[in-house]
Amino acid sequence: MGLFSRAGATPLDGVDAVLADLDGVVYAGPGALPHAIESLNRAGESRRLGYITNNASRRDAVVAEHLQQLGLTRTRPEDVITSPQAAMRLLRERVPAGATILVVGGDGLVHELEKAGYVPTRSAEDAPAAVVQGFAPDVGWAQLAEAAYALALPEDEGGIPWIATNTDWTIPQARGVAPGNGTLVSAVHTAVGRLATVAGKPERPIFDEAVARFGAANALFIGDRLDTDIAGAQAAGLQSALVLTGIDRPKHLLAAPANSRPTYILGDLRELHEPYPETRTKGDTTTVGRASVRIDGADIIVLDEGDRPIDLVRAGAAAIWATGRAIYGFRVPERLYADPFHRP
């Protein structure tokens, strides 16, 4: 679902539900990102507003309270779809309620297990029927070791299921980018030599749950990561917007494979409410706003940087993607992937 534009239309036109990622889109650490709160509140005045998060460390009610404190005052717990909720979908298909489950993660994951009728444990010695793993800041070696002990036998040899809420490699924090759940899942994988079943983004269950919960016919998903947010939205058949306030940067965007290309590219969430500029192509030249880029064999030539850095990124991405060629086949000028956009 690659980049497109309709002259004069905003990314929100025709959208009946806005679904936003949290880390890197709404906030980084405890604080809100610039322009996020007022932009989302405005979007929610005339359409459903929901949040999809791979972060498994907190309950939906705690997340909703945090969003209320940041200024998203209409947020309710049912507006938050978490990866532990998606993990429970997968777990119910494999393990009956009442079973003991080894949990690697925080309160958000424990809460969803108990709500689904399971008995959480932290010890492999309790003969768990499955392992469910999610991110929490205090997950350490001891919890990872218990998971490895419980998962020593491969599932096809009679071992127990292993479900990961998500495999994000990184997580944006107020002080910078930190290791995410993917690094912790990888540590267990290295020890036991088997792979987890993943519940959250980029898998479909979490997106399908959100669309069904809000009764959306034309939802827009906003994320900051190409590999989880945008790829997942595209797989679920949703329009998507990549906002450059989190993990992925312009250089990642230019190199995005076909299954991870957003419908819209935003510098920050104010641009949800601005007319999205038309992408104009004439011969080997692509123009967005006043920014123009030309493809000349292996060279990408910036003809005009324009008056908005975001339009140059949009033009460069559209030009490269239209060729069907991989980014490493080009010589890319540094000013095309300059990064003046806010990030934690």
C-alpha positions, -999 to +999 in steps of 0.1 A: +000+000+000+026+025-012+027+063-010-001+081-027-018+115-025-050+133-034-046+170-040-061+191-012-070+161+010-056+155+044-045+120+057-077+120+078-102+126+051-126+097+049-111+080+080-136+068+106-110+056+132-074+067+140-053+039+156-020+052+170+010+034+183+023+049+216+061+047+221+076+071+195+042+084+184+024+098+214+052+098+239+089+088+246+092+077+282+067+094+304+065+127+285+044+135+254+061+142+221+057+177+207+024+184+190+011+148+196-016+155+222-033+185+205-032+168+171-048+135+184-074+154+204-084+173+173-085+140+153-107+125+179-133+152+177-151+136+147-139+099+147-129+071+170-095+073+185-077+042+197-042+030+206-023-001+197+008-009+217+033-037+216+046-026+251+034-054+274+046-039+307+014-020+317-023-027+320-047-011+295-062+010+324-028+022+334-020+032+299-053+050+296-046+069+328-012+079+315-028+092+283-054+111+303-026+127+323-008+137+291-040+155+279-059+128+260-087+132+285-113+111+266-092+080+267-108+049+283-092+015+290-112-001+262-096+024+238-062+007+244-053-026+226-022-042+240+000-070+228-008-091+259-045-090+249-034-103+215-013-129+232-043-142+251-060-149+218-032-171+207-029-188+241-066-197+243-061-216+210-034-237+225-039-240+263-072-243+282-082-218+309-071-227+344-036-239+333-004-226+349+015-202+326+051-191+331+052-154+327+082-134+317+072-097+319+054-072+340+020-064+355+003-058+322+010-094+311+001-109+345-032-090+346-043-103+312-034-139+321-054-137+352-083-120+334-083-148+308-085-174+336-049-186+338-026-190+368+007-171+364+040-184+378+075-172+377+091-207+381+097-235+356+095-259+385+057-253+386+053-274+354+038-246+333+016-254+303+031-225+283+055-196+284+043-161+276+069-134+273+066-096+272+086-065+279+090-050+313+119-028+325+128-051+353+130-083+333+165-098+340+186-129+337+166-148+364+133-146+345+150-153+311+167-184+327+133-197+340+119-194+305+149-213+290+144-241+316+108-244+307+114-244+270+143-268+268+122-294+250+111-284+214+073-282+210+073-308+182+089-332+207+063-326+233+075-293+247+052-265+257+041-235+236+061-202+237+042-170+229+059-136+227+038-105+229+061-088+204+096-088+191+104-050+188+142-048+189+142-013+204+120+010+225+122+048+226+128+063+260+132+098+273+170+093+274+173+076+240+167+043+223+168+012+246+166-026+240+131-038+234+114-072+239+129-086+208+163-086+224+150-104+254+132-130+233+164-134+213+183-142+245+159-171+253+160-182+216+198-183+218+196-205+248+170-230+236+173-229+198+135-225+192+113-197+180+084-180+197+050-174+182+044-137+181+011-120+190+016-083+185+027-061+156+034-068+128+011-098+131-026-094+122-044-103+155-037-070+172-049-050+142-079-071+136-089-068+173-087-030+170-107-027+138-134-050+153-135-033+186-141+002+170-163-011+142-140+007+117-146+006+080-117+029+070-090+031+097-057+049+096-029+035+117+000+058+128+033+043+138+070+051+140+085+018+129+085+003+094+091-033+103+063-036+129+039-007+126+038-001+088+043-037+078+016-048+102-009-022+090-003-031+054-007-068+061-040-060+078-052-039+048-051-005+067-039+028+055-008+039+075+012+069+084+049+069+094+057+098+118+094+107+121+093+112+159+104+078+170+126+049+158+128+049+120+145+078+103+145+091+067+173+068+056+153+038+068+122+051+049+141+055+016+152+019+019+118+005+029+108-027+012+075-028-006+057-045+023+067-017+047+059+015+029+034+039+045+006+056+028+017+089+043+050+103+057+047+128+085+073+150+102+050+152+133+013+147+140+003+183+130+005+171+094-025+148+099-046+180+096-027+195+066-035+189+030-011+161+019+008+173-011+004+156-045+032+135-058+039+146-094+060+125-117+073+137-151+097+115-168+125+107-144+116+136-121+095+134-090+081+165-073+063+169-039+055+205-030+085+225-041+110+196-036+122+178-067+143+147-072+156+131-104+167+095-110+197+094-134+209+058-136+225+050-103+224+086-092+197+104-072+199+141-079+182+167-057+170+193-081+153+214-055+152+209-017+120+229-015+109+248+016+099+219+038+123+190+047+094+166+049+085+172+012+121+163+002+119+130+020+085+123+004+098+131-030+129+109-025+109+080-012+084+082-040+111+084-067+131+055-053+101+032-047+088+038-082+119+023-097+114-010-081+151-011-073+168-016-039+184+014-023+219-001-024+217+002-062+218+040-059+242+067-049+221+088-025+232+123-016+234+130+021+210+159+020+182+136+009+183+117+042+192+147+064+173+143+096+160+176+111+130+159+126+124+155+163+132+122+180+138+112+216 
